[in-house]
Amino acid sequence: VCEKRDPKGLYKKARAGEIKNFTGIDSPYQPPEHPELVIDTVTLTLEQAADKIIGYLEAISG
């Protein structure tokens, strides 16, 4: 998903060896074991994602 949405062409540069230690290309992605919030940007609309973030922030702020 990130590579498909890369407007700056950073993934292409990393694959060409122009950028070193690029997460997901030559440096492994290490997902968090217990994320506090997960936003699925493939299935959620921008509005749904924003609502989920706002709801989370409201919940943790008391």
Secondary structure in CASP SS format (residue, H / E / C, confidence):
PFRMAT SS
TARGET T0000
AUTHOR 0000-0000-0000
METHOD secondary structure of the structure
MODEL  1
V C 1.00
C C 1.00
E C 1.00
K C 1.00
R C 1.00
D C 1.00
P C 1.00
K C 1.00
G C 1.00
L H 1.00
Y H 1.00
K H 1.00
K H 1.00
A H 1.00
R H 1.00
A C 1.00
G C 1.00
E C 1.00
I C 1.00
K C 1.00
N C 1.00
F C 1.00
T E 1.00
G C 1.00
I C 1.00
D C 1.00
S E 1.00
P C 1.00
Y C 1.00
Q C 1.00
P C 1.00
P C 1.00
E C 1.00
H C 1.00
P C 1.00
E C 1.00
L C 1.00
V C 1.00
I C 1.00
D C 1.00
T C 1.00
V C 1.00
T C 1.00
L C 1.00
T C 1.00
L H 1.00
E H 1.00
Q H 1.00
A H 1.00
A H 1.00
D H 1.00
K H 1.00
I H 1.00
I H 1.00
G H 1.00
Y H 1.00
L H 1.00
E H 1.00
A H 1.00
I H 1.00
S H 1.00
G C 1.00
END
